[in-house]
Amino acid sequence: MAKRVPEVPGSSLADIAFMLLIFFLVTTTMDVDSGLRRVLPPMPPEDIEDTPPINERNVFVVLVDQNNRLMVEGEIMQNVEDLRDKAKEFLENPNNADNLPEKEFKEIPYFGQYEVTKGVISLWNDVGTQYGTYIAVQNELVGAINELRDELSKSKFGKSYIDLDEDRQKAIRQIYPQKISEAEPKKVGGN
């Protein structure tokens, strides 16, 4: 006669599987995608005429090639960290230099007649640019604008930009708008 093997009770297997599922759901971490917070401009009306040409001195050109090399205003820049100071100088144009963007007077709440830059930052990437380099360049450009806003806020209102109410923040955004134009990535580098 064959020896009988005792059966394993199966009534608790469903409970154990459920507890393991809960354990893995609770302890598993998900990677959060990093990205850029951008609001796209509204679509222009259909009946709009050609836009007026932009003066070359009002455009701050930043190029990143497939080897992640950075060229700013026609000059190679070794460190991405130097981009912030260069962008701040361009947008601020403290001495109204001829090679930096033009300024125009606008009526700004809390400031009255104030000189506002016509400067635009133009960012071009190669299709082979690494995402990390792209994000680093974006962070420096946005950081330059944020620092200018914060410096103006502290000098005018005595507190940082984030601590201001919405109306004052809006006024400062009119003086230092975030005008970053991104061209569609192209294959501009060799190979």
C-alpha positions as CSV (number, residue, x, y, z in Angstrom):
1,M,0.0,0.0,0.0
2,A,1.3,3.4,-0.9
3,K,2.2,5.8,1.7
4,R,-0.1,8.8,2.0
5,V,1.4,12.3,1.9
6,P,-0.3,14.7,4.2
7,E,-2.0,17.6,2.4
8,V,-1.0,21.2,2.9
9,P,-4.0,23.1,4.1
10,G,-4.9,25.7,1.4
11,S,-7.4,27.8,3.3
12,S,-4.7,30.3,4.5
13,L,-2.8,30.6,1.1
14,A,-5.2,33.3,-0.1
15,D,-4.6,35.3,3.1
16,I,-0.9,35.0,2.8
17,A,-0.9,36.0,-0.9
18,F,-3.0,39.1,-0.1
19,M,-0.7,40.1,2.8
20,L,2.3,39.8,0.5
21,L,0.6,41.9,-2.2
22,I,-0.2,44.6,0.4
23,F,3.4,44.5,1.7
24,F,4.9,45.0,-1.8
25,L,2.5,47.8,-2.7
26,V,3.3,49.7,0.5
27,T,7.1,49.2,0.4
28,T,7.7,49.8,-3.3
29,T,8.8,53.3,-4.3
30,M,8.0,54.7,-7.7
31,D,10.4,56.9,-9.6
32,V,9.0,60.3,-10.2
33,D,9.6,61.8,-13.6
34,S,11.4,65.1,-13.6
35,G,10.4,67.7,-16.0
36,L,10.0,71.4,-16.6
37,R,6.9,73.4,-15.6
38,R,6.0,75.4,-18.7
39,V,2.9,77.1,-19.8
40,L,2.7,77.3,-23.6
41,P,1.6,80.7,-25.1
42,P,-1.9,80.8,-26.6
43,M,-2.3,80.2,-30.3
44,P,-2.1,83.3,-32.4
45,P,-5.2,84.5,-34.2
46,E,-5.6,83.3,-37.7
47,D,-5.8,86.8,-39.2
48,I,-2.6,88.1,-37.7
49,E,-0.1,89.8,-40.0
50,D,3.6,88.9,-40.1
51,T,5.2,89.7,-36.8
52,P,7.8,92.5,-36.8
53,P,11.4,91.4,-37.0
54,I,13.3,91.1,-33.8
55,N,16.5,93.1,-33.5
56,E,19.5,90.7,-33.3
57,R,20.8,92.4,-30.2
58,N,17.6,91.4,-28.3
59,V,18.2,87.7,-28.8
60,F,20.4,85.7,-26.4
61,V,21.4,82.6,-28.4
62,V,22.2,79.4,-26.4
63,L,23.3,76.3,-28.4
64,V,23.9,72.8,-27.1
65,D,25.4,70.3,-29.5
66,Q,25.3,66.5,-29.6
67,N,28.4,66.3,-27.4
68,N,26.7,68.5,-24.7
69,R,29.0,71.4,-25.5
70,L,27.5,74.8,-24.8
71,M,27.9,77.8,-27.0
72,V,26.5,81.1,-25.8
73,E,26.4,84.1,-28.1
74,G,28.9,82.5,-30.5
75,E,31.4,81.7,-27.7
76,I,32.1,78.2,-26.2
77,M,31.2,78.1,-22.5
78,Q,33.0,75.5,-20.5
79,N,30.8,75.4,-17.4
80,V,27.0,75.4,-17.5
81,E,27.0,77.2,-14.1
82,D,28.5,80.3,-15.9
83,L,25.4,80.5,-18.0
84,R,23.3,82.0,-15.2
85,D,25.5,85.1,-14.8
86,K,25.7,85.7,-18.5
87,A,21.9,85.4,-18.9
88,K,21.4,87.8,-15.9
89,E,23.7,90.3,-17.4
90,F,21.9,90.1,-20.8
91,L,18.4,90.5,-19.3
92,E,19.3,93.2,-16.8
93,N,21.5,95.3,-19.1
94,P,22.4,97.7,-16.3
95,N,24.4,100.2,-18.3
96,N,22.2,100.1,-21.5
97,A,25.1,98.7,-23.5
98,D,24.7,98.7,-27.3
99,N,25.5,94.9,-27.5
100,L,22.8,94.0,-24.9
101,P,19.0,94.2,-25.5
102,E,17.1,97.3,-25.9
103,K,14.8,98.6,-23.2
104,E,11.4,100.4,-23.4
105,F,9.5,102.3,-20.8
106,K,6.3,100.7,-19.6
107,E,3.8,101.6,-16.9
108,I,4.1,98.9,-14.2
109,P,1.9,98.8,-11.1
110,Y,3.9,99.6,-7.9
111,F,6.9,100.8,-10.1
112,G,5.4,103.5,-12.3
113,Q,7.3,104.1,-15.5
114,Y,10.0,101.4,-15.6
115,E,12.5,100.3,-18.2
116,V,11.7,96.8,-19.3
117,T,14.0,94.7,-21.5
118,K,13.0,93.5,-24.9
119,G,15.4,90.6,-24.5
120,V,14.5,87.0,-25.5
121,I,16.5,83.9,-24.7
122,S,16.7,81.5,-27.7
123,L,17.6,77.9,-26.8
124,W,18.7,75.4,-29.6
125,N,19.5,71.8,-28.9
126,D,20.8,69.0,-31.0
127,V,18.8,65.8,-31.2
128,G,21.7,64.0,-29.6
129,T,21.9,66.3,-26.5
130,Q,21.6,64.4,-23.3
131,Y,18.5,65.1,-21.3
132,G,20.5,65.9,-18.2
133,T,22.4,68.6,-20.0
134,Y,19.2,70.0,-21.4
135,I,17.7,70.2,-17.9
136,A,20.9,71.8,-16.5
137,V,20.8,74.5,-19.2
138,Q,17.1,75.1,-18.6
139,N,17.6,75.3,-14.9
140,E,20.4,77.9,-15.3
141,L,18.2,80.1,-17.6
142,V,15.1,79.9,-15.4
143,G,17.4,80.4,-12.3
144,A,18.7,83.6,-13.9
145,I,15.2,85.0,-14.3
146,N,14.2,83.9,-10.8
147,E,17.3,85.6,-9.3
148,L,16.6,88.8,-11.1
149,R,13.0,88.8,-9.8
150,D,14.1,88.0,-6.3
151,E,16.8,90.8,-6.3
152,L,14.2,93.3,-7.6
153,S,11.7,92.2,-5.0
154,K,14.1,92.5,-2.1
155,S,15.2,96.0,-3.2
156,K,11.7,97.3,-3.8
157,F,9.6,95.5,-1.2
158,G,12.2,94.2,1.3
159,K,11.2,90.6,1.0
160,S,11.8,87.7,-1.4
161,Y,9.7,87.2,-4.6
162,I,7.9,84.1,-3.3
163,D,6.8,85.9,-0.2
164,L,5.0,88.7,-2.2
165,D,1.3,88.7,-2.9
166,E,0.1,87.8,-6.4
167,D,-0.3,91.4,-7.6
168,R,3.3,92.4,-6.7
169,Q,4.6,89.1,-8.2
170,K,2.7,89.9,-11.4
171,A,4.3,93.4,-11.5
172,I,7.8,91.9,-11.2
173,R,7.0,89.3,-13.9
174,Q,6.1,92.2,-16.2
175,I,9.6,93.6,-15.6
176,Y,11.4,90.3,-16.0
177,P,9.1,88.0,-18.0
178,Q,10.2,84.5,-18.7
179,K,10.8,84.7,-22.4
180,I,12.6,81.5,-23.4
181,S,12.1,80.4,-27.0
182,E,13.0,76.8,-27.7
183,A,13.6,75.7,-31.2
184,E,12.7,72.2,-32.3
185,P,15.9,70.0,-31.8
186,K,17.8,69.5,-35.0
187,K,20.9,67.5,-36.0
188,V,23.4,70.4,-36.0
189,G,26.6,68.6,-34.7
190,G,28.8,66.5,-36.9
191,N,28.7,62.7,-37.4
